Amino acid sequence: MKQNPCRYCALSTEVYGKYYSSHLEQCRDCENLKKHKEYLKTHRKFIEGEPITNLTELLQQEWVMWYHRTKHIEVFKSMQIRIVLRWLEIGAFRKAIRKESEEN
């Protein structure tokens, strides 16, 4: 895996040994960070699909995209129902579509 470009940057913030970009304009325009994010997108197992609009549709899925991150459905089954319903109302959930591997 490619290393985080913020690791050696003087503008980055270190939190518990991990390096994150700051909220400065230089970090938003950083070419190394943009290339790194594109690299990570190409190596994801899932891509975002259609929005999920109701609870039954959500519970039928095994993997879900939640705010552009892949989560297993068991994560949301253990949460309070009103929080999950609020996220459904906002449109935070999308179907996770598995990428086809190039080997097949």
DOMAR-915799 format. One line per field, with one value per residue: x negated, y negated, z negated of N, C-alpha, C in turn; residue number from 1; chain. Coordinates in steps of 0.2 Angstrom, whole numbers. Layout:
BEGIN
n_x X,...
n_y Y,...
n_z Z,...
ca_x X,...
ca_y Y,...
ca_z Z,...
c_x X,...
c_y Y,...
c_z Z,...
nr NUM,...
kette A,...
//
This chain:
BEGIN
n_x -4,-2,-11,-4,-4,-5,-13,-26,-24,-25,-14,-4,6,4,12,13,2,5,6,14,21,21,33,30,28,17,16,28,26,15,6,0,8,20,17,14,27,34,27,31,44,45,41,51,63,77,89,100,117,135,145,151,167,176,179,181,175,162,158,158,146,128,116,113,112,108,108,97,89,86,96,100,116,119,114,123,135,133,135,145,162,168,157,152,163,164,152,156,166,159,151,139,135,129,130,118,108,99,83,78,66,50,44,53
n_y 6,-11,-25,-37,-53,-64,-61,-66,-79,-96,-103,-94,-86,-76,-63,-52,-44,-44,-52,-67,-78,-95,-109,-119,-129,-126,-112,-107,-110,-102,-92,-79,-74,-73,-64,-53,-50,-47,-35,-27,-26,-18,-6,-1,11,10,0,-14,-13,-14,-25,-20,-19,-14,-5,9,12,8,18,29,29,34,27,10,-7,-20,-37,-37,-27,-10,1,15,23,27,17,7,13,14,2,-12,-13,-25,-33,-27,-28,-42,-43,-37,-45,-57,-52,-45,-32,-20,-8,5,10,23,23,30,42,41,53,63
n_z 0,4,-4,-16,-10,-19,-29,-30,-29,-34,-37,-42,-54,-68,-75,-88,-82,-69,-53,-47,-35,-37,-39,-30,-16,-8,-10,-4,9,12,23,21,11,17,28,20,14,26,29,18,21,32,28,20,14,16,25,25,26,29,20,3,-3,-12,-28,-27,-14,-18,-27,-20,-13,-13,-13,-15,-8,-18,-20,-10,-14,-16,-25,-36,-37,-50,-59,-59,-64,-77,-82,-88,-83,-80,-76,-65,-56,-55,-47,-36,-31,-28,-18,-19,-16,-4,9,9,22,27,35,50,51,61,64,66
ca_x 0,-6,-11,-1,-9,-5,-17,-32,-23,-26,-7,0,8,3,16,11,-3,8,5,20,20,24,39,27,29,12,18,34,23,9,6,-2,14,25,15,15,34,36,24,35,51,44,40,57,67,84,91,106,123,141,146,155,172,180,176,180,169,155,157,156,139,123,111,117,108,110,103,92,85,89,97,104,123,120,112,129,140,132,136,152,166,169,151,152,169,162,147,160,169,153,148,132,133,130,128,111,107,92,80,76,58,48,41,58
ca_y 0,-17,-28,-43,-59,-69,-58,-70,-86,-100,-106,-89,-85,-70,-61,-45,-41,-44,-59,-69,-84,-101,-112,-125,-129,-122,-105,-106,-110,-97,-87,-73,-71,-71,-58,-47,-48,-43,-29,-23,-24,-13,1,1,17,9,-6,-17,-12,-18,-27,-16,-24,-12,0,16,12,8,24,35,28,36,22,4,-13,-25,-43,-35,-22,-3,4,21,21,28,11,3,17,13,-5,-14,-13,-32,-36,-24,-31,-48,-43,-35,-51,-61,-49,-43,-25,-18,-1,6,14,26,22,36,42,42,60,68
ca_z 0,4,-11,-16,-9,-24,-34,-31,-28,-40,-39,-44,-61,-70,-81,-90,-78,-62,-51,-44,-32,-40,-35,-27,-9,-5,-10,1,16,12,28,18,7,23,31,15,14,32,28,14,24,37,24,16,16,18,27,23,30,28,13,0,-5,-18,-32,-24,-9,-21,-31,-15,-11,-18,-14,-13,-8,-22,-19,-6,-17,-16,-32,-36,-40,-58,-62,-60,-67,-84,-84,-90,-77,-78,-72,-58,-52,-53,-42,-30,-29,-25,-12,-20,-14,3,10,10,27,27,41,53,52,67,65,69
c_x -4,-5,-7,-6,-9,-10,-23,-31,-23,-19,-2,1,7,8,15,7,0,8,11,18,24,30,36,28,24,13,23,31,17,10,4,4,19,23,16,23,37,33,28,42,50,43,45,60,74,84,98,111,128,142,151,160,176,176,175,175,162,153,156,149,134,118,115,111,111,106,97,87,89,90,101,111,124,118,119,135,139,133,143,156,167,163,151,158,167,157,151,163,165,151,141,130,134,128,121,111,100,89,78,69,56,45,47,60
c_y -6,-21,-35,-49,-64,-67,-63,-77,-90,-103,-101,-89,-78,-68,-53,-41,-41,-51,-61,-76,-89,-104,-118,-124,-126,-115,-103,-106,-106,-92,-80,-70,-69,-65,-52,-45,-45,-36,-24,-21,-18,-6,3,7,16,2,-8,-15,-16,-20,-22,-20,-21,-7,7,17,12,15,30,34,31,31,16,-2,-18,-31,-41,-30,-15,-1,10,19,22,22,7,7,16,6,-6,-15,-21,-35,-33,-27,-38,-48,-41,-41,-56,-58,-47,-36,-24,-11,0,12,17,25,29,37,44,49,64,67
c_z 0,-2,-10,-15,-14,-30,-35,-29,-34,-42,-42,-51,-63,-76,-82,-85,-70,-60,-46,-41,-36,-36,-32,-19,-5,-5,-5,8,17,18,25,14,12,26,26,14,20,32,24,17,29,34,20,19,19,21,25,28,29,21,10,-4,-11,-22,-30,-19,-12,-24,-26,-12,-16,-19,-11,-13,-13,-22,-16,-9,-17,-24,-31,-39,-48,-62,-64,-64,-75,-87,-85,-83,-75,-74,-65,-53,-50,-47,-35,-27,-26,-19,-13,-18,-7,4,12,16,28,34,44,53,59,69,68,76
nr 1,2,3,4,5,6,7,8,9,10,11,12,13,14,15,16,17,18,19,20,21,22,23,24,25,26,27,28,29,30,31,32,33,34,35,36,37,38,39,40,41,42,43,44,45,46,47,48,49,50,51,52,53,54,55,56,57,58,59,60,61,62,63,64,65,66,67,68,69,70,71,72,73,74,75,76,77,78,79,80,81,82,83,84,85,86,87,88,89,90,91,92,93,94,95,96,97,98,99,100,101,102,103,104
kette A,A,A,A,A,A,A,A,A,A,A,A,A,A,A,A,A,A,A,A,A,A,A,A,A,A,A,A,A,A,A,A,A,A,A,A,A,A,A,A,A,A,A,A,A,A,A,A,A,A,A,A,A,A,A,A,A,A,A,A,A,A,A,A,A,A,A,A,A,A,A,A,A,A,A,A,A,A,A,A,A,A,A,A,A,A,A,A,A,A,A,A,A,A,A,A,A,A,A,A,A,A,A,A
//
